[in-house]
């Protein structure tokens, strides 16, 4: 089984944010899980998709996860 990875530059492009934002997120412990291998940062595709899923919103005050739990 092959696991797909994105580097910081690729993820920043995917989300249209700066690489500095991803660096800041890592330093404060937010954003998707990441790997640090030999000084290089990589994000597993599965972790990126899980993080995106956790950020889904159905309104400005309620997440999809919270809505599913209340249903």
PQR file with spaces between the fields and no chain letter, atoms N, CA, C, O and H, PARSE charges and radii, in Angstrom:
ATOM       1  N    UNK     1       0.844   -1.181    0.000 -0.4000 1.5000
ATOM       2  CA   UNK     1       0.000    0.000    0.000 -0.0000 2.0000
ATOM       3  C    UNK     1       0.884    1.236    0.000  0.5500 1.7000
ATOM       4  O    UNK     1       1.794    1.361    0.819 -0.5500 1.4000
ATOM       5  N    UNK     2       0.612    2.133   -0.911 -0.4000 1.5000
ATOM       6  CA   UNK     2       1.383    3.365   -1.023 -0.0000 2.0000
ATOM       7  C    UNK     2       0.630    4.512   -0.348  0.5500 1.7000
ATOM       8  O    UNK     2      -0.564    4.702   -0.581 -0.5500 1.4000
ATOM       9  H    UNK     2      -0.127    2.032   -1.576  0.4000 1.0000
ATOM      10  N    UNK     3       1.330    5.262    0.478 -0.4000 1.5000
ATOM      11  CA   UNK     3       0.739    6.402    1.175 -0.0000 2.0000
ATOM      12  C    UNK     3       1.170    7.673    0.466  0.5500 1.7000
ATOM      13  O    UNK     3       2.362    7.894    0.253 -0.5500 1.4000
ATOM      14  H    UNK     3       2.300    5.107    0.667  0.4000 1.0000
ATOM      15  N    UNK     4       0.203    8.513    0.099 -0.4000 1.5000
ATOM      16  CA   UNK     4       0.512    9.760   -0.593 -0.0000 2.0000
ATOM      17  C    UNK     4       0.854   10.843    0.428  0.5500 1.7000
ATOM      18  O    UNK     4       0.237   10.936    1.489 -0.5500 1.4000
ATOM      19  H    UNK     4      -0.765    8.334    0.273  0.4000 1.0000
ATOM      20  N    UNK     5       1.847   11.657    0.085 -0.4000 1.5000
ATOM      21  CA   UNK     5       2.292   12.746    0.948 -0.0000 2.0000
ATOM      22  C    UNK     5       2.355   14.053    0.156  0.5500 1.7000
ATOM      23  O    UNK     5       2.576   14.048   -1.055 -0.5500 1.4000
ATOM      24  H    UNK     5       2.349   11.581   -0.777  0.4000 1.0000
ATOM      25  N    UNK     6       2.159   15.156    0.849 -0.4000 1.5000
ATOM      26  CA   UNK     6       2.373   16.479    0.289 -0.0000 2.0000
ATOM      27  C    UNK     6       3.426   17.174    1.134  0.5500 1.7000
ATOM      28  O    UNK     6       3.476   16.984    2.349 -0.5500 1.4000
ATOM      29  H    UNK     6       1.980   15.160    1.833  0.4000 1.0000
ATOM      30  N    UNK     7       4.266   17.979    0.497 -0.4000 1.5000
ATOM      31  CA   UNK     7       5.196   18.769    1.277 -0.0000 2.0000
ATOM      32  C    UNK     7       4.523   20.105    1.636  0.5500 1.7000
ATOM      33  O    UNK     7       3.398   20.375    1.217 -0.5500 1.4000
ATOM      34  H    UNK     7       4.225   18.134   -0.490  0.4000 1.0000
ATOM      35  N    UNK     8       5.213   20.911    2.395 -0.4000 1.5000
ATOM      36  CA   UNK     8       4.647   22.180    2.857 -0.0000 2.0000
ATOM      37  C    UNK     8       4.224   23.080    1.697  0.5500 1.7000
ATOM      38  O    UNK     8       3.159   23.696    1.739 -0.5500 1.4000
ATOM      39  H    UNK     8       6.128   20.692    2.734  0.4000 1.0000
ATOM      40  N    UNK     9       5.046   23.150    0.683 -0.4000 1.5000
ATOM      41  CA   UNK     9       4.743   24.002   -0.474 -0.0000 2.0000
ATOM      42  C    UNK     9       3.478   23.521   -1.186  0.5500 1.7000
ATOM      43  O    UNK     9       2.637   24.329   -1.580 -0.5500 1.4000
ATOM      44  H    UNK     9       5.911   22.650    0.649  0.4000 1.0000
ATOM      45  N    UNK    10       3.346   22.214   -1.348 -0.4000 1.5000
ATOM      46  CA   UNK    10       2.175   21.661   -2.023 -0.0000 2.0000
ATOM      47  C    UNK    10       0.899   21.894   -1.225  0.5500 1.7000
ATOM      48  O    UNK    10      -0.137   22.228   -1.800 -0.5500 1.4000
ATOM      49  H    UNK    10       4.029   21.557   -1.027  0.4000 1.0000
ATOM      50  N    UNK    11       0.962   21.721    0.101 -0.4000 1.5000
ATOM      51  CA   UNK    11      -0.222   21.936    0.922 -0.0000 2.0000
ATOM      52  C    UNK    11      -0.596   23.413    0.952  0.5500 1.7000
ATOM      53  O    UNK    11      -1.777   23.754    0.901 -0.5500 1.4000
ATOM      54  H    UNK    11       1.804   21.450    0.568  0.4000 1.0000
ATOM      55  N    UNK    12       0.393   24.284    1.034 -0.4000 1.5000
ATOM      56  CA   UNK    12       0.116   25.721    1.006 -0.0000 2.0000
ATOM      57  C    UNK    12      -0.591   26.098   -0.301  0.5500 1.7000
ATOM      58  O    UNK    12      -1.520   26.905   -0.294 -0.5500 1.4000
ATOM      59  H    UNK    12       1.353   24.007    1.075  0.4000 1.0000
ATOM      60  N    UNK    13      -0.156   25.521   -1.406 -0.4000 1.5000
ATOM      61  CA   UNK    13      -0.792   25.793   -2.698 -0.0000 2.0000
ATOM      62  C    UNK    13      -2.206   25.227   -2.732  0.5500 1.7000
ATOM      63  O    UNK    13      -3.116   25.871   -3.253 -0.5500 1.4000
ATOM      64  H    UNK    13       0.599   24.865   -1.412  0.4000 1.0000
ATOM      65  N    UNK    14      -2.400   24.035   -2.185 -0.4000 1.5000
ATOM      66  CA   UNK    14      -3.729   23.395   -2.172 -0.0000 2.0000
ATOM      67  C    UNK    14      -4.740   24.278   -1.446  0.5500 1.7000
ATOM      68  O    UNK    14      -5.874   24.437   -1.897 -0.5500 1.4000
ATOM      69  H    UNK    14      -1.660   23.512   -1.761  0.4000 1.0000
ATOM      70  N    UNK    15      -4.319   24.851   -0.314 -0.4000 1.5000
ATOM      71  CA   UNK    15      -5.227   25.656    0.501 -0.0000 2.0000
ATOM      72  C    UNK    15      -5.109   27.152    0.224  0.5500 1.7000
ATOM      73  O    UNK    15      -5.817   27.952    0.835 -0.5500 1.4000
ATOM      74  H    UNK    15      -3.398   24.721    0.053  0.4000 1.0000
ATOM      75  N    UNK    16      -4.228   27.532   -0.683 -0.4000 1.5000
ATOM      76  CA   UNK    16      -4.017   28.942   -1.030 -0.0000 2.0000
ATOM      77  C    UNK    16      -3.681   29.771    0.217  0.5500 1.7000
ATOM      78  O    UNK    16      -4.252   30.837    0.447 -0.5500 1.4000
ATOM      79  H    UNK    16      -3.652   26.882   -1.179  0.4000 1.0000
ATOM      80  N    UNK    17      -2.747   29.254    1.006 -0.4000 1.5000
ATOM      81  CA   UNK    17      -2.236   29.962    2.179 -0.0000 2.0000
ATOM      82  C    UNK    17      -0.715   30.000    2.075  0.5500 1.7000
ATOM      83  O    UNK    17      -0.131   29.310    1.240 -0.5500 1.4000
ATOM      84  H    UNK    17      -2.283   28.388    0.819  0.4000 1.0000
ATOM      85  N    UNK    18      -0.081   30.793    2.912 -0.4000 1.5000
ATOM      86  CA   UNK    18       1.371   30.881    2.849 -0.0000 2.0000
ATOM      87  C    UNK    18       2.020   29.710    3.585  0.5500 1.7000
ATOM      88  O    UNK    18       1.430   29.104    4.480 -0.5500 1.4000
ATOM      89  H    UNK    18      -0.556   31.353    3.591  0.4000 1.0000
ATOM      90  N    UNK    19       3.235   29.418    3.183 -0.4000 1.5000
ATOM      91  CA   UNK    19       3.999   28.391    3.890 -0.0000 2.0000
ATOM      92  C    UNK    19       4.255   28.834    5.324  0.5500 1.7000
ATOM      93  O    UNK    19       4.322   27.997    6.224 -0.5500 1.4000
ATOM      94  H    UNK    19       3.715   29.910    2.456  0.4000 1.0000
ATOM      95  N    UNK    20       4.397   30.120    5.547 -0.4000 1.5000
ATOM      96  CA   UNK    20       4.614   30.648    6.903 -0.0000 2.0000
ATOM      97  C    UNK    20       3.424   30.339    7.807  0.5500 1.7000
ATOM      98  O    UNK    20       3.597   30.093    9.000 -0.5500 1.4000
ATOM      99  H    UNK    20       4.342   30.800    4.816  0.4000 1.0000
ATOM     100  N    UNK    21       2.222   30.351    7.242 -0.4000 1.5000
ATOM     101  CA   UNK    21       1.036   29.995    8.036 -0.0000 2.0000
ATOM     102  C    UNK    21       1.129   28.556    8.506  0.5500 1.7000
ATOM     103  O    UNK    21       0.852   28.264    9.669 -0.5500 1.4000
ATOM     104  H    UNK    21       2.082   30.551    6.273  0.4000 1.0000
ATOM     105  N    UNK    22       1.515   27.659    7.618 -0.4000 1.5000
ATOM     106  CA   UNK    22       1.670   26.252    8.008 -0.0000 2.0000
ATOM     107  C    UNK    22       2.762   26.102    9.064  0.5500 1.7000
ATOM     108  O    UNK    22       2.618   25.311    9.997 -0.5500 1.4000
ATOM     109  H    UNK    22       1.740   27.896    6.673  0.4000 1.0000
ATOM     110  N    UNK    23       3.835   26.845    8.927 -0.4000 1.5000
ATOM     111  CA   UNK    23       4.913   26.791    9.917 -0.0000 2.0000
ATOM     112  C    UNK    23       4.405   27.265   11.287  0.5500 1.7000
ATOM     113  O    UNK    23       4.712   26.662   12.315 -0.5500 1.4000
ATOM     114  H    UNK    23       3.952   27.487    8.170  0.4000 1.0000
ATOM     115  N    UNK    24       3.628   28.347   11.285 -0.4000 1.5000
ATOM     116  CA   UNK    24       3.076   28.870   12.534 -0.0000 2.0000
ATOM     117  C    UNK    24       2.109   27.868   13.150  0.5500 1.7000
ATOM     118  O    UNK    24       2.136   27.634   14.358 -0.5500 1.4000
ATOM     119  H    UNK    24       3.379   28.838   10.450  0.4000 1.0000
ATOM     120  N    UNK    25       1.260   27.281   12.325 -0.4000 1.5000
ATOM     121  CA   UNK    25       0.307   26.282   12.819 -0.0000 2.0000
ATOM     122  C    UNK    25       1.034   25.116   13.483  0.5500 1.7000
ATOM     123  O    UNK    25       0.630   24.647   14.547 -0.5500 1.4000
ATOM     124  H    UNK    25       1.237   27.471   11.344  0.4000 1.0000
ATOM     125  N    UNK    26       2.113   24.650   12.844 -0.4000 1.5000
ATOM     126  CA   UNK    26       2.870   23.536   13.439 -0.0000 2.0000
ATOM     127  C    UNK    26       3.452   23.937   14.787  0.5500 1.7000
ATOM     128  O    UNK    26       3.467   23.135   15.720 -0.5500 1.4000
ATOM     129  H    UNK    26       2.441   25.031   11.979  0.4000 1.0000
ATOM     130  N    UNK    27       3.930   25.169   14.893 -0.4000 1.5000
ATOM     131  CA   UNK    27       4.569   25.592   16.144 -0.0000 2.0000
ATOM     132  C    UNK    27       3.573   25.721   17.293  0.5500 1.7000
ATOM     133  O    UNK    27       3.952   25.565   18.454 -0.5500 1.4000
ATOM     134  H    UNK    27       3.917   25.820   14.135  0.4000 1.0000
ATOM     135  N    UNK    28       2.308   26.003   16.989 -0.4000 1.5000
ATOM     136  CA   UNK    28       1.298   26.132   18.047 -0.0000 2.0000
ATOM     137  C    UNK    28       0.406   24.895   18.160  0.5500 1.7000
ATOM     138  O    UNK    28      -0.478   24.847   19.016 -0.5500 1.4000
ATOM     139  H    UNK    28       2.001   26.130   16.047  0.4000 1.0000
ATOM     140  N    UNK    29       0.630   23.906   17.311 -0.4000 1.5000
ATOM     141  CA   UNK    29      -0.085   22.645   17.426 -0.0000 2.0000
ATOM     142  C    UNK    29      -1.468   22.618   16.812  0.5500 1.7000
ATOM     143  O    UNK    29      -2.342   21.889   17.280 -0.5500 1.4000
ATOM     144  H    UNK    29       1.348   23.946   16.616  0.4000 1.0000
ATOM     145  N    UNK    30      -1.679   23.414   15.755 -0.4000 1.5000
ATOM     146  CA   UNK    30      -2.955   23.342   15.038 -0.0000 2.0000
ATOM     147  C    UNK    30      -2.692   22.885   13.606  0.5500 1.7000
ATOM     148  O    UNK    30      -1.544   22.800   13.171 -0.5500 1.4000
ATOM     149  H    UNK    30      -0.969   24.007   15.374  0.4000 1.0000
ATOM     150  N    UNK    31      -3.765   22.595   12.885 -0.4000 1.5000
ATOM     151  CA   UNK    31      -3.624   22.108   11.517 -0.0000 2.0000
ATOM     152  C    UNK    31      -3.526   20.597   11.486  0.5500 1.7000
ATOM     153  O    UNK    31      -3.680   19.933   12.511 -0.5500 1.4000
ATOM     154  H    UNK    31      -4.698   22.664   13.239  0.4000 1.0000
ATOM     155  N    UNK    32      -3.269   20.058   10.310 -0.4000 1.5000
ATOM     156  CA   UNK    32      -3.211   18.597   10.178 -0.0000 2.0000
ATOM     157  C    UNK    32      -1.953   18.031   10.826  0.5500 1.7000
ATOM     158  O    UNK    32      -0.960   18.735   11.012 -0.5500 1.4000
ATOM     159  H    UNK    32      -3.144   20.597    9.477  0.4000 1.0000
ATOM     160  N    UNK    33      -2.014   16.750   11.163 -0.4000 1.5000
ATOM     161  CA   UNK    33      -0.829   16.047   11.653 -0.0000 2.0000
ATOM     162  C    UNK    33       0.237   16.100   10.564  0.5500 1.7000
ATOM     163  O    UNK    33      -0.078   16.186    9.377 -0.5500 1.4000
ATOM     164  H    UNK    33      -2.820   16.178   11.012  0.4000 1.0000
ATOM     165  N    UNK    34       1.498   16.047   10.978 -0.4000 1.5000
ATOM     166  CA   UNK    34       2.586   16.082   10.008 -0.0000 2.0000
ATOM     167  C    UNK    34       3.704   15.152   10.434  0.5500 1.7000
ATOM     168  O    UNK    34       3.805   14.768   11.600 -0.5500 1.4000
ATOM     169  H    UNK    34       1.754   15.976   11.942  0.4000 1.0000
ATOM     170  N    UNK    35       4.532   14.799    9.483 -0.4000 1.5000
ATOM     171  CA   UNK    35       5.720   13.992    9.730 -0.0000 2.0000
ATOM     172  C    UNK    35       6.944   14.893    9.622  0.5500 1.7000
ATOM     173  O    UNK    35       6.974   15.810    8.801 -0.5500 1.4000
ATOM     174  H    UNK    35       4.450   15.111    8.537  0.4000 1.0000
ATOM     175  N    UNK    36       7.928   14.639   10.432 -0.4000 1.5000
ATOM     176  CA   UNK    36       9.201   15.333   10.297 -0.0000 2.0000
ATOM     177  C    UNK    36      10.265   14.256   10.155  0.5500 1.7000
ATOM     178  O    UNK    36      10.603   13.569   11.119 -0.5500 1.4000
ATOM     179  H    UNK    36       7.903   13.894   11.098  0.4000 1.0000
ATOM     180  N    UNK    37      10.781   14.119    8.961 -0.4000 1.5000
ATOM     181  CA   UNK    37      11.742   13.076    8.629 -0.0000 2.0000
ATOM     182  C    UNK    37      13.026   13.720    8.119  0.5500 1.7000
ATOM     183  O    UNK    37      13.029   14.394    7.089 -0.5500 1.4000
ATOM     184  H    UNK    37      10.506   14.677    8.178  0.4000 1.0000
ATOM     185  N    UNK    38      14.095   13.507    8.840 -0.4000 1.5000
ATOM     186  CA   UNK    38      15.399   14.054    8.437 -0.0000 2.0000
ATOM     187  C    UNK    38      15.322   15.563    8.178  0.5500 1.7000
ATOM     188  O    UNK    38      15.927   16.070    7.233 -0.5500 1.4000
ATOM     189  H    UNK    38      14.092   12.959    9.677  0.4000 1.0000
ATOM     190  N    UNK    39      14.582   16.260    9.017 -0.4000 1.5000
ATOM     191  CA   UNK    39      14.480   17.714    8.889 -0.0000 2.0000
ATOM     192  C    UNK    39      13.469   18.200    7.866  0.5500 1.7000
ATOM     193  O    UNK    39      13.283   19.407    7.709 -0.5500 1.4000
ATOM     194  H    UNK    39      14.091   15.848    9.785  0.4000 1.0000
ATOM     195  N    UNK    40      12.819   17.293    7.174 -0.4000 1.5000
ATOM     196  CA   UNK    40      11.812   17.668    6.174 -0.0000 2.0000
ATOM     197  C    UNK    40      10.419   17.409    6.718  0.5500 1.7000
ATOM     198  O    UNK    40      10.189   16.428    7.424 -0.5500 1.4000
ATOM     199  H    UNK    40      12.970   16.312    7.302  0.4000 1.0000
ATOM     200  N    UNK    41       9.500   18.291    6.385 -0.4000 1.5000
ATOM     201  CA   UNK    41       8.110   18.158    6.819 -0.0000 2.0000
ATOM     202  C    UNK    41       7.291   17.567    5.680  0.5500 1.7000
ATOM     203  O    UNK    41       7.421   17.971    4.524 -0.5500 1.4000
ATOM     204  H    UNK    41       9.687   19.088    5.812  0.4000 1.0000
ATOM     205  N    UNK    42       6.446   16.603    6.027 -0.4000 1.5000
ATOM     206  CA   UNK    42       5.535   16.001    5.049 -0.0000 2.0000
ATOM     207  C    UNK    42       4.181   15.809    5.715  0.5500 1.7000
ATOM     208  O    UNK    42       4.089   15.553    6.916 -0.5500 1.4000
ATOM     209  H    UNK    42       6.340   16.275    6.965  0.4000 1.0000
ATOM     210  N    UNK    43       3.145   15.937    4.918 -0.4000 1.5000
ATOM     211  CA   UNK    43       1.777   15.733    5.384 -0.0000 2.0000
ATOM     212  C    UNK    43       1.198   14.547    4.633  0.5500 1.7000
ATOM     213  O    UNK    43       1.237   14.504    3.404 -0.5500 1.4000
ATOM     214  H    UNK    43       3.219   16.146    3.942  0.4000 1.0000
ATOM     215  N    UNK    44       0.660   13.582    5.376 -0.4000 1.5000
ATOM     216  CA   UNK    44       0.015   12.447    4.722 -0.0000 2.0000
ATOM     217  C    UNK    44      -1.330   12.906    4.165  0.5500 1.7000
ATOM     218  O    UNK    44      -2.046   13.676    4.804 -0.5500 1.4000
ATOM     219  H    UNK    44       0.628   13.617    6.375  0.4000 1.0000
ATOM     220  N    UNK    45      -1.660   12.433    2.983 -0.4000 1.5000
ATOM     221  CA   UNK    45      -2.929   12.780    2.338 -0.0000 2.0000
ATOM     222  C    UNK    45      -4.112   12.455    3.252  0.5500 1.7000
ATOM     223  O    UNK    45      -5.054   13.241    3.351 -0.5500 1.4000
ATOM     224  H    UNK    45      -1.078   11.808    2.464  0.4000 1.0000
ATOM     225  N    UNK    46      -4.066   11.315    3.908 -0.4000 1.5000
ATOM     226  CA   UNK    46      -5.160   10.894    4.782 -0.0000 2.0000
ATOM     227  C    UNK    46      -5.339   11.878    5.944  0.5500 1.7000
ATOM     228  O    UNK    46      -6.470   12.144    6.350 -0.5500 1.4000
ATOM     229  H    UNK    46      -3.301   10.676    3.827  0.4000 1.0000
ATOM     230  N    UNK    47      -4.249   12.418    6.481 -0.4000 1.5000
ATOM     231  CA   UNK    47      -4.342   13.383    7.577 -0.0000 2.0000
ATOM     232  C    UNK    47      -4.862   14.740    7.090  0.5500 1.7000
ATOM     233  O    UNK    47      -5.595   15.424    7.804 -0.5500 1.4000
ATOM     234  H    UNK    47      -3.330   12.201    6.151  0.4000 1.0000
ATOM     235  N    UNK    48      -4.481   15.115    5.887 -0.4000 1.5000
ATOM     236  CA   UNK    48      -4.989   16.361    5.297 -0.0000 2.0000
ATOM     237  C    UNK    48      -6.502   16.260    5.120  0.5500 1.7000
ATOM     238  O    UNK    48      -7.241   17.175    5.484 -0.5500 1.4000
ATOM     239  H    UNK    48      -3.885   14.560    5.307  0.4000 1.0000
ATOM     240  N    UNK    49      -6.953   15.142    4.560 -0.4000 1.5000
ATOM     241  CA   UNK    49      -8.388   14.968    4.327 -0.0000 2.0000
ATOM     242  C    UNK    49      -9.166   14.886    5.635  0.5500 1.7000
ATOM     243  O    UNK    49     -10.284   15.394    5.717 -0.5500 1.4000
ATOM     244  H    UNK    49      -6.353   14.399    4.264  0.4000 1.0000
ATOM     245  N    UNK    50      -8.593   14.254    6.658 -0.4000 1.5000
ATOM     246  CA   UNK    50      -9.252   14.192    7.971 -0.0000 2.0000
ATOM     247  C    UNK    50      -9.370   15.590    8.571  0.5500 1.7000
ATOM     248  O    UNK    50     -10.400   15.932    9.152 -0.5500 1.4000
ATOM     249  H    UNK    50      -7.684   13.842    6.591  0.4000 1.0000
ATOM     250  N    UNK    51      -8.325   16.397    8.434 -0.4000 1.5000
ATOM     251  CA   UNK    51      -8.368   17.763    8.958 -0.0000 2.0000
ATOM     252  C    UNK    51      -9.409   18.594    8.201  0.5500 1.7000
ATOM     253  O    UNK    51     -10.172   19.345    8.807 -0.5500 1.4000
ATOM     254  H    UNK    51      -7.488   16.120    7.962  0.4000 1.0000
ATOM     255  N    UNK    52      -9.432   18.454    6.885 -0.4000 1.5000
ATOM     256  CA   UNK    52     -10.433   19.178    6.097 -0.0000 2.0000
ATOM     257  C    UNK    52     -11.839   18.776    6.532  0.5500 1.7000
ATOM     258  O    UNK    52     -12.716   19.629    6.666 -0.5500 1.4000
ATOM     259  H    UNK    52      -8.812   17.844    6.392  0.4000 1.0000
ATOM     260  N    UNK    53     -12.055   17.490    6.751 -0.4000 1.5000
ATOM     261  CA   UNK    53     -13.367   17.004    7.196 -0.0000 2.0000
ATOM     262  C    UNK    53     -13.733   17.617    8.547  0.5500 1.7000
ATOM     263  O    UNK    53     -14.887   17.982    8.775 -0.5500 1.4000
ATOM     264  H    UNK    53     -11.343   16.797    6.642  0.4000 1.0000
ATOM     265  N    UNK    54     -12.754   17.728    9.436 -0.4000 1.5000
ATOM     266  CA   UNK    54     -13.027   18.283   10.765 -0.0000 2.0000
ATOM     267  C    UNK    54     -13.352   19.776   10.707  0.5500 1.7000
ATOM     268  O    UNK    54     -13.925   20.324   11.649 -0.5500 1.4000
ATOM     269  H    UNK    54     -11.817   17.431    9.250  0.4000 1.0000
ATOM     270  N    UNK    55     -12.992   20.425    9.618 -0.4000 1.5000
ATOM     271  CA   UNK    55     -13.229   21.869    9.469 -0.0000 2.0000
ATOM     272  C    UNK    55     -14.534   22.185    8.734  0.5500 1.7000
ATOM     273  O    UNK    55     -14.892   23.355    8.599 -0.5500 1.4000
ATOM     274  H    UNK    55     -12.526   19.980    8.853  0.4000 1.0000
ATOM     275  N    UNK    56     -15.248   21.164    8.259 -0.4000 1.5000
ATOM     276  CA   UNK    56     -16.497   21.412    7.530 -0.0000 2.0000
ATOM     277  C    UNK    56     -17.513   22.102    8.424  0.5500 1.7000
ATOM     278  O    UNK    56     -17.649   21.764    9.600 -0.5500 1.4000
ATOM     279  H    UNK    56     -14.958   20.214    8.369  0.4000 1.0000
ATOM     280  N    UNK    57     -18.215   23.053    7.870 -0.4000 1.5000
ATOM     281  CA   UNK    57     -19.218   23.831    8.595 -0.0000 2.0000
ATOM     282  C    UNK    57     -20.541   23.787    7.830  0.5500 1.7000
ATOM     283  O    UNK    57     -20.554   23.740    6.600 -0.5500 1.4000
ATOM     284  H    UNK    57     -18.105   23.328    6.915  0.4000 1.0000
ATOM     285  N    UNK    58     -21.655   23.802    8.572 -0.4000 1.5000
ATOM     286  CA   UNK    58     -22.965   23.903    7.928 -0.0000 2.0000
ATOM     287  C    UNK    58     -23.568   25.275    8.150  0.5500 1.7000
ATOM     288  O    UNK    58     -24.515   25.670    7.471 -0.5500 1.4000
ATOM     289  H    UNK    58     -21.644   23.840    9.571  0.4000 1.0000
ATOM     290  N    UNK    59     -23.005   26.004    9.118 -0.4000 1.5000
ATOM     291  CA   UNK    59     -23.392   27.397    9.346 -0.0000 2.0000
ATOM     292  C    UNK    59     -22.216   28.070   10.025  0.5500 1.7000
ATOM     293  O    UNK    59     -21.218   27.420   10.335 -0.5500 1.4000
ATOM     294  H    UNK    59     -22.235   25.683    9.670  0.4000 1.0000
ATOM     295  N    UNK    60     -22.326   29.346   10.252 -0.4000 1.5000
ATOM     296  CA   UNK    60     -21.229   30.052   10.903 -0.0000 2.0000
ATOM     297  C    UNK    60     -21.093   29.682   12.361  0.5500 1.7000
ATOM     298  O    UNK    60     -20.074   29.988   12.980 -0.5500 1.4000
ATOM     299  H    UNK    60     -23.136   29.874   10.000  0.4000 1.0000
ATOM     300  N    UNK    61     -22.098   29.029   12.928 -0.4000 1.5000
ATOM     301  CA   UNK    61     -22.034   28.685   14.340 -0.0000 2.0000
ATOM     302  C    UNK    61     -22.013   27.186   14.628  0.5500 1.7000
ATOM     303  O    UNK    61     -21.927   26.789   15.790 -0.5500 1.4000
ATOM     304  H    UNK    61     -22.926   28.780   12.425  0.4000 1.0000
ATOM     305  N    UNK    62     -22.089   26.353   13.608 -0.4000 1.5000
ATOM     306  CA   UNK    62     -22.171   24.921   13.858 -0.0000 2.0000
ATOM     307  C    UNK    62     -21.366   24.128   12.837  0.5500 1.7000
ATOM     308  O    UNK    62     -21.479   24.333   11.629 -0.5500 1.4000
ATOM     309  H    UNK    62     -22.159   26.675   12.663  0.4000 1.0000
ATOM     310  N    UNK    63     -20.548   23.213   13.359 -0.4000 1.5000
ATOM     311  CA   UNK    63     -19.776   22.349   12.472 -0.0000 2.0000
ATOM     312  C    UNK    63     -20.627   21.161   12.038  0.5500 1.7000
ATOM     313  O    UNK    63     -21.654   20.860   12.648 -0.5500 1.4000
ATOM     314  H    UNK    63     -20.456   23.046   14.341  0.4000 1.0000
ATOM     315  N    UNK    64     -20.193   20.501   10.990 -0.4000 1.5000
ATOM     316  CA   UNK    64     -20.891   19.308   10.510 -0.0000 2.0000
ATOM     317  C    UNK    64     -20.864   18.228   11.583  0.5500 1.7000
ATOM     318  O    UNK    64     -21.869   17.550   11.801 -0.5500 1.4000
ATOM     319  H    UNK    64     -19.359   20.746   10.494  0.4000 1.0000
ATOM     320  N    UNK    65     -19.723   18.057   12.261 -0.4000 1.5000
ATOM     321  CA   UNK    65     -19.600   17.038   13.309 -0.0000 2.0000
ATOM     322  C    UNK    65     -20.578   17.299   14.441  0.5500 1.7000
ATOM     323  O    UNK    65     -21.223   16.368   14.923 -0.5500 1.4000
ATOM     324  H    UNK    65     -18.907   18.608   12.084  0.4000 1.0000
ATOM     325  N    UNK    66     -20.700   18.541   14.873 -0.4000 1.5000
ATOM     326  CA   UNK    66     -21.631   18.876   15.953 -0.0000 2.0000
ATOM     327  C    UNK    66     -23.076   18.633   15.508  0.5500 1.7000
ATOM     328  O    UNK    66     -23.909   18.182   16.294 -0.5500 1.4000
ATOM     329  H    UNK    66     -20.176   19.298   14.482  0.4000 1.0000
ATOM     330  N    UNK    67     -23.357   18.933   14.250 -0.4000 1.5000
ATOM     331  CA   UNK    67     -24.700   18.727   13.717 -0.0000 2.0000
ATOM     332  C    UNK    67     -25.031   17.233   13.689  0.5500 1.7000
ATOM     333  O    UNK    67     -26.145   16.835   14.029 -0.5500 1.4000
ATOM     334  H    UNK    67     -22.680   19.299   13.612  0.4000 1.0000
ATOM     335  N    UNK    68     -24.073   16.419   13.286 -0.4000 1.5000
ATOM     336  CA   UNK    68     -24.296   14.962   13.208 -0.0000 2.0000
ATOM     337  C    UNK    68     -24.544   14.380   14.601  0.5500 1.7000
ATOM     338  O    UNK    68     -25.353   13.464   14.748 -0.5500 1.4000
ATOM     339  H    UNK    68     -23.168   16.742   13.009  0.4000 1.0000
ATOM     340  N    UNK    69     -23.869   14.890   15.610 -0.4000 1.5000
ATOM     341  CA   UNK    69     -24.039   14.392   16.964 -0.0000 2.0000
ATOM     342  C    UNK    69     -25.413   14.764   17.539  0.5500 1.7000
ATOM     343  O    UNK    69     -25.976   14.021   18.343 -0.5500 1.4000
ATOM     344  H    UNK    69     -23.211   15.634   15.490  0.4000 1.0000
ATOM     345  N    UNK    70     -25.940   15.913   17.124 -0.4000 1.5000
ATOM     346  CA   UNK    70     -27.231   16.356   17.663 -0.0000 2.0000
ATOM     347  C    UNK    70     -28.414   15.759   16.909  0.5500 1.7000
ATOM     348  O    UNK    70     -29.556   15.869   17.358 -0.5500 1.4000
ATOM     349  H    UNK    70     -25.482   16.516   16.471  0.4000 1.0000
ATOM     350  N    UNK    71     -28.150   15.130   15.771 -0.4000 1.5000
ATOM     351  CA   UNK    71     -29.236   14.552   14.963 -0.0000 2.0000
ATOM     352  C    UNK    71     -29.663   13.195   15.463  0.5500 1.7000
ATOM     353  O    UNK    71     -30.563   12.581   14.890 -0.5500 1.4000
ATOM     354  H    UNK    71     -27.223   15.041   15.407  0.4000 1.0000
